Amino acid sequence: MRLDKYLKVTRLIKRRTVANEACDAGRVTLNGKVARASAEVKAGDEIGITLGTKTVTVRVLSVNEYASKENAADQYTVIGQTDAAPSV
């Protein structure tokens, strides 16, 4: 499955266009490398997302084309999360 679609299906990013823009801006990594929106996601991959000051790293557990709101979070596990305070 494409990375931008996976981010939307799992609700890590609310809309696919936003996921696509985040990938184009270099704010999404796949297995430690900056990823394009068209990159293929498979079980075992690690995805890093930086939006604003928040960075979330997740490990992909499964890839399903569709997920209900209740089941979306079952497709990944959060392995790291930081919320850097803005430096003044």
DSSP file (Angstrom, degrees, kcal/mol; ACC not computed):
  #  RESIDUE AA STRUCTURE BP1 BP2  ACC     N-H-->O    O-->H-N    N-H-->O    O-->H-N    TCO  KAPPA ALPHA  PHI   PSI    X-CA   Y-CA   Z-CA
    1    1 A M              0   0    0      0, 0.0    40,-2.7     0, 0.0     2,-0.0   0.000 360.0 360.0 360.0 145.0    0.0    0.0    0.0
    2    2 A R  B  >  -A   40   0A   0     38,-0.2     4,-2.4     1,-0.1    38,-0.2  -0.332 360.0-123.4 -64.2 147.0    1.2    3.5   -0.7
    3    3 A L  H  > S+     0   0    0     36,-1.7     4,-2.4    34,-0.5     5,-0.2   0.907 109.6  51.2 -60.3 -45.3    2.6    5.4    2.3
    4    4 A D  H  > S+     0   0    0     33,-1.7     4,-1.5     1,-0.2    -1,-0.2   0.889 111.9  47.4 -63.1 -38.0    0.1    8.4    1.9
    5    5 A K  H  > S+     0   0    0     32,-0.3     4,-3.0     2,-0.2     5,-0.2   0.897 110.1  52.8 -69.0 -39.6   -2.8    6.0    1.8
    6    6 A Y  H  X S+     0   0    0     -4,-2.4     4,-2.4     1,-0.2     6,-0.3   0.920 107.1  52.0 -61.1 -43.6   -1.6    4.1    4.8
    7    7 A L  H  <>S+     0   0    0     -4,-2.4     6,-1.9     1,-0.2     5,-1.6   0.868 114.6  43.4 -61.2 -36.5   -1.2    7.3    6.9
    8    8 A K  H ><5S+     0   0    0     -4,-1.5     3,-1.0    -5,-0.2    -2,-0.2   0.930 112.6  50.1 -74.4 -46.6   -4.8    8.1    6.0
    9    9 A V  H 3<5S+     0   0    0     -4,-3.0    -2,-0.2     1,-0.3    -3,-0.2   0.887 115.1  43.9 -60.8 -40.0   -6.3    4.7    6.6
   10   10 A T  T 3<5S-     0   0    0     -4,-2.4    -1,-0.3    -5,-0.2    -2,-0.2   0.520 109.9-126.1 -83.3  -4.4   -4.7    4.4   10.0
   11   11 A R  T < 5S+     0   0    0     -3,-1.0    -3,-0.2     2,-0.3     3,-0.2   0.750  71.8 130.5  64.3  26.1   -5.7    7.9   10.8
   12   12 A L  S   <S+     0   0    0     -5,-1.6     2,-0.4     1,-0.3    -4,-0.2   0.845  85.5  24.7 -70.9 -34.3   -2.1    9.0   11.7
   13   13 A I  S    S-     0   0    0     -6,-1.9    -1,-0.3    -9,-0.1    -2,-0.3  -0.997  85.6-136.2-128.5 136.8   -2.8   11.9    9.4
   14   14 A K  S    S+     0   0    0     -2,-0.4     2,-0.3    -3,-0.2    -1,-0.1   0.860  81.8  30.1 -65.9 -41.1   -6.4   13.0    8.8
   15   15 A R     >  -     0   0    0      1,-0.1     4,-2.0    -4,-0.0     5,-0.1  -0.918  69.0-132.3-125.4 148.4   -6.5   13.5    5.1
   16   16 A R  H  > S+     0   0    0     -2,-0.3     4,-2.6     1,-0.2     5,-0.2   0.852 108.0  55.8 -65.9 -35.3   -4.5   11.9    2.2
   17   17 A T  H  > S+     0   0    0      2,-0.2     4,-2.3     1,-0.2    -1,-0.2   0.888 108.0  48.8 -65.3 -36.7   -3.7   15.2    0.6
   18   18 A V  H  > S+     0   0    0      2,-0.2     4,-2.4     1,-0.2    -2,-0.2   0.901 111.4  50.0 -67.5 -40.2   -2.1   16.4    3.9
   19   19 A A  H  X S+     0   0    0     -4,-2.0     4,-2.1     2,-0.2    -2,-0.2   0.908 110.7  50.0 -62.4 -42.3   -0.1   13.1    4.1
   20   20 A N  H  X S+     0   0    0     -4,-2.6     4,-2.3     1,-0.2    -2,-0.2   0.913 111.4  48.0 -62.8 -43.8    1.0   13.6    0.5
   21   21 A E  H  X S+     0   0    0     -4,-2.3     4,-1.8     2,-0.2    -2,-0.2   0.877 109.4  53.1 -65.5 -38.4    2.2   17.2    1.3
   22   22 A A  H  <>S+     0   0    0     -4,-2.4     5,-2.5     2,-0.2     6,-0.4   0.901 110.3  48.0 -64.0 -40.5    4.0   16.0    4.4
   23   23 A C  H ><5S+     0   0    0     -4,-2.1     3,-1.4     1,-0.2     5,-0.2   0.928 110.6  50.8 -64.0 -45.6    5.9   13.4    2.3
   24   24 A D  H 3<5S+     0   0    0     -4,-2.3    -1,-0.2     1,-0.3    -2,-0.2   0.822 108.3  53.1 -62.2 -31.4    6.8   16.0   -0.3
   25   25 A A  T 3<5S-     0   0    0     -4,-1.8    -1,-0.3    -5,-0.2    -2,-0.2   0.489 116.5-114.1 -83.8  -3.3    8.1   18.3    2.4
   26   26 A G  T < 5S+     0   0    0     -3,-1.4    -3,-0.2    -4,-0.3    -2,-0.1   0.716  81.2 123.2  80.8  21.0   10.4   15.6    3.8
   27   27 A R      < +     0   0    0     -5,-2.5    23,-2.4    -6,-0.2     2,-0.4   0.392  58.7  70.3 -96.2   3.6    8.6   15.3    7.1
   28   28 A V  E     -B   49   0B   0     -6,-0.4     7,-2.4     7,-0.3     2,-0.3  -0.982  62.5-169.2-123.2 130.0    7.8   11.6    6.8
   29   29 A T  E     -BC  48  34B   0     19,-2.6    19,-2.2    -2,-0.4     2,-0.5  -0.891  10.0-157.8-116.6 149.6   10.5    8.9    7.0
   30   30 A L  E >  S-BC  47  33B   0      3,-3.0     3,-1.3    -2,-0.3    17,-0.2  -0.977  82.6 -17.0-126.5 115.0   10.2    5.2    6.2
   31   31 A N  T 3  S-     0   0    0     15,-3.6    16,-0.1    -2,-0.5    -1,-0.1   0.877 130.9 -50.1  55.2  41.1   12.8    3.0    7.9
   32   32 A G  T 3  S+     0   0    0     14,-0.3     2,-0.4     1,-0.2    -1,-0.2   0.411 119.4 100.5  84.9  -1.6   15.0    6.0    8.6
   33   33 A K  E <  S-C   30   0B   0     -3,-1.3    -3,-3.0     0, 0.0    -1,-0.2  -0.922  83.8 -99.8-118.7 143.6   15.0    7.5    5.1
   34   34 A V  E     -C   29   0B   0     -2,-0.4     2,-0.3    -5,-0.2    -5,-0.3  -0.392  49.9-149.9 -58.6 130.8   12.9   10.4    3.8
   35   35 A A        -     0   0    0     -7,-2.4    -7,-0.3    -2,-0.1    -9,-0.2  -0.796  10.1-131.9-114.5 148.6   10.1    8.8    1.9
   36   36 A R    >   -     0   0    0     -2,-0.3     3,-1.7     1,-0.1   -33,-0.2  -0.548  32.8-110.8 -86.3 160.1    7.9    9.7   -1.0
   37   37 A A  T 3  S+     0   0    0      1,-0.3   -33,-1.7   -17,-0.2   -34,-0.5   0.766 117.4  57.7 -62.6 -25.7    4.1    9.4   -0.9
   38   38 A S  T 3  S+     0   0    0    -36,-0.2    -1,-0.3   -35,-0.2   -18,-0.0   0.432  77.2 124.0 -87.5   1.1    4.3    6.5   -3.4
   39   39 A A    <   -     0   0    0     -3,-1.7   -36,-1.7     1,-0.1     2,-0.4  -0.337  66.9-114.8 -63.2 142.4    6.7    4.4   -1.2
   40   40 A E  B     -A    2   0A   0    -38,-0.2     2,-0.4   -37,-0.1   -38,-0.2  -0.644  26.1-152.2 -82.9 132.7    5.3    0.9   -0.5
   41   41 A V        +     0   0    0    -40,-2.7     2,-0.3    -2,-0.4   -11,-0.0  -0.871  19.3 171.2-104.8 136.3    4.5    0.1    3.2
   42   42 A K    >   -     0   0    0     -2,-0.4     3,-1.9    20,-0.0    18,-0.2  -0.928  44.2 -72.3-138.3 164.6    4.7   -3.4    4.6
   43   43 A A  T 3  S+     0   0    0     -2,-0.3    18,-0.2     1,-0.2     3,-0.1  -0.282 117.1  31.2 -57.9 137.5    4.5   -5.0    8.0
   44   44 A G  T 3  S+     0   0    0     16,-2.9    -1,-0.2     1,-0.4    17,-0.1   0.176  87.4 128.6  98.8 -15.9    7.6   -4.4   10.1
   45   45 A D    <   -     0   0    0     -3,-1.9    15,-3.0    14,-0.1     2,-0.5  -0.326  52.8-135.6 -69.6 154.4    8.4   -1.0    8.6
   46   46 A E  E     - D   0  59B   0     13,-0.2   -15,-3.6    -3,-0.1     2,-0.5  -0.961  17.4-164.8-113.5 130.3    9.0    2.0   10.8
   47   47 A I  E     -BD  30  58B   0     11,-2.7    11,-2.8    -2,-0.5     2,-0.4  -0.951   2.6-163.9-116.6 130.8    7.4    5.3    9.9
   48   48 A G  E     -BD  29  57B   0    -19,-2.2   -19,-2.6    -2,-0.5     2,-0.4  -0.957   6.7-171.0-113.7 132.1    8.5    8.6   11.4
   49   49 A I  E     -BD  28  56B   0      7,-2.9     7,-2.6    -2,-0.4     2,-0.5  -0.985   6.1-170.5-126.7 126.4    6.2   11.7   11.1
   50   50 A T  E     + D   0  55B   0    -23,-2.4     2,-0.5    -2,-0.4     5,-0.2  -0.961  12.9 166.0-117.8 114.7    7.1   15.2   12.1
   51   51 A L  E >   - D   0  54B   0      3,-2.3     3,-1.8    -2,-0.5     2,-0.3  -0.973  67.2 -41.2-128.2 116.0    4.3   17.8   12.1
   52   52 A G  T 3  S-     0   0    0     -2,-0.5     0, 0.0     1,-0.3     0, 0.0  -0.534 123.2 -26.2  67.0-126.6    5.0   21.1   13.8
   53   53 A T  T 3  S+     0   0    0     -2,-0.3    31,-1.9    -3,-0.1     2,-0.4   0.421 119.0  96.1 -97.8  -0.1    7.0   20.3   17.0
   54   54 A K  E <   -DE  51  83B   0     -3,-1.8    -3,-2.3    29,-0.2     2,-0.4  -0.776  50.5-172.9 -98.8 132.4    5.6   16.8   17.4
   55   55 A T  E     -DE  50  82B   0     27,-2.5    27,-2.8    -2,-0.4     2,-0.4  -0.991   2.8-174.9-124.1 129.1    7.4   13.7   16.2
   56   56 A V  E     -DE  49  81B   0     -7,-2.6    -7,-2.9    -2,-0.4     2,-0.5  -0.981   6.9-164.9-124.7 134.1    5.8   10.3   16.2
   57   57 A T  E     +DE  48  80B   0     23,-3.2    22,-2.7    -2,-0.4    23,-1.6  -0.980  14.7 178.6-118.3 128.1    7.5    7.0   15.3
   58   58 A V  E     -DE  47  78B   0    -11,-2.8   -11,-2.7    -2,-0.5     2,-0.5  -0.917  24.3-137.1-128.1 153.5    5.4    3.9   14.7
   59   59 A R  E     -DE  46  77B   0     18,-2.8    18,-2.0    -2,-0.3     2,-0.4  -0.948  28.0-123.5-108.7 129.9    6.0    0.3   13.7
   60   60 A V  E     + E   0  76B   0    -15,-3.0   -16,-2.9    -2,-0.5    16,-0.3  -0.578  30.7 174.9 -75.0 123.8    3.6   -1.1   11.1
   61   61 A L        -     0   0    0     14,-2.8     2,-0.3    -2,-0.4    15,-0.2   0.799  66.9  -5.3 -96.1 -38.6    1.9   -4.3   12.4
   62   62 A S        -     0   0    0     13,-1.7     2,-0.5   -20,-0.1    -1,-0.4  -0.980  57.3-136.7-153.0 160.9   -0.4   -4.9    9.4
   63   63 A V        +     0   0    0     -2,-0.3     2,-0.4    -3,-0.1   -20,-0.1  -0.966  28.1 168.5-126.2 113.2   -1.5   -3.3    6.2
   64   64 A N        -     0   0    0     -2,-0.5    -2,-0.1     1,-0.1   -55,-0.0  -0.968  36.6-135.5-125.5 141.6   -5.2   -3.3    5.4
   65   65 A E  S    S+     0   0    0     -2,-0.4     2,-0.3     1,-0.1    -1,-0.1   0.833  91.9  26.6 -63.1 -33.9   -7.0   -1.4    2.6
   66   66 A Y        +     0   0    0     -3,-0.0     2,-0.3   -56,-0.0    -1,-0.1  -0.955  64.4 177.6-132.3 149.1   -9.8   -0.3    4.9
   67   67 A A        -     0   0    0     -2,-0.3     5,-0.1   -58,-0.1     2,-0.1  -0.973  24.2-129.5-151.1 136.5  -10.1    0.2    8.7
   68   68 A S     >  -     0   0    0     -2,-0.3     4,-1.5     1,-0.1     3,-0.3  -0.352  38.3-101.9 -75.9 167.0  -12.9    1.3   10.9
   69   69 A K  T  4 S+     0   0    0      1,-0.2     4,-0.4     2,-0.2     3,-0.2   0.877 124.1  49.0 -56.6 -39.3  -12.2    4.1   13.4
   70   70 A E  T  4 S+     0   0    0      1,-0.2    -1,-0.2     2,-0.1     3,-0.2   0.818 116.6  40.7 -71.9 -31.6  -12.0    1.5   16.2
   71   71 A N  T >4 S+     0   0    0     -3,-0.3     3,-1.1     1,-0.2     4,-0.3   0.520  89.4  89.5 -96.5  -6.7   -9.6   -0.8   14.3
   72   72 A A  G >< S+     0   0    0     -4,-1.5     3,-1.4     1,-0.3    -1,-0.2   0.899  86.3  51.1 -60.7 -43.3   -7.3    1.8   12.7
   73   73 A A  G >  S+     0   0    0     -4,-0.4     3,-0.9     1,-0.3    -1,-0.3   0.622  95.1  72.8 -72.6 -12.2   -4.9    1.9   15.7
   74   74 A D  G <  S+     0   0    0     -3,-1.1    -1,-0.3     1,-0.2    -2,-0.2   0.598  84.7  68.8 -76.1  -9.9   -4.5   -1.9   15.6
   75   75 A Q  G <  S+     0   0    0     -3,-1.4   -14,-2.8    -4,-0.3   -13,-1.7   0.545 108.5  23.8 -86.5  -7.3   -2.4   -1.6   12.4
   76   76 A Y  E <   -E   60   0B   0     -3,-0.9     2,-0.4   -16,-0.3   -16,-0.2  -0.961  63.4-140.5-149.1 165.0    0.6    0.0   14.2
   77   77 A T  E     -E   59   0B   0    -18,-2.0   -18,-2.8    -2,-0.3     2,-0.5  -0.998  25.9-122.4-129.6 137.5    2.3    0.5   17.5
   78   78 A V  E     +E   58   0B   0     -2,-0.4   -20,-0.3   -20,-0.2     3,-0.1  -0.651  31.1 172.4 -79.0 124.8    3.8    3.7   18.7
   79   79 A I  E     +     0   0B   0    -22,-2.7     2,-0.3    -2,-0.5   -21,-0.2   0.514  66.0  10.6-110.2  -9.4    7.5    3.2   19.5
   80   80 A G  E     +E   57   0B   0    -23,-1.6   -23,-3.2     2,-0.0    -1,-0.3  -0.930  55.6 177.8-167.5 144.4    8.5    6.8   20.1
   81   81 A Q  E     +E   56   0B   0     -2,-0.3     2,-0.4   -25,-0.2   -25,-0.2  -0.948   5.2 178.2-152.8 128.4    6.9   10.2   20.6
   82   82 A T  E     -E   55   0B   0    -27,-2.8   -27,-2.5    -2,-0.3     2,-0.4  -0.963  15.2-166.2-130.0 149.9    8.4   13.6   21.3
   83   83 A D  E     -E   54   0B   0     -2,-0.4     2,-0.3   -29,-0.2   -29,-0.2  -0.788  19.6-156.5-133.5  88.9    6.9   17.0   21.7
   84   84 A A        -     0   0    0    -31,-1.9    -2,-0.0    -2,-0.4     3,-0.0  -0.494  13.9-130.9 -72.4 127.8    9.8   19.5   21.5
   85   85 A A        -     0   0    0     -2,-0.3     2,-0.1     1,-0.1    -1,-0.1  -0.556  33.0-100.7 -74.8 141.0    9.0   22.8   23.2
   86   86 A P        -     0   0    0      0, 0.0     2,-0.3     0, 0.0    -1,-0.1  -0.413  36.7-123.9 -64.8 134.2    9.8   25.8   21.1
   87   87 A S              0   0    0      1,-0.1    -3,-0.0    -2,-0.1     0, 0.0  -0.599 360.0 360.0 -81.6 139.5   13.1   27.4   22.1
   88   88 A V              0   0    0     -2,-0.3    -1,-0.1     0, 0.0     0, 0.0   0.397 360.0 360.0-108.0 360.0   12.9   31.1   22.9
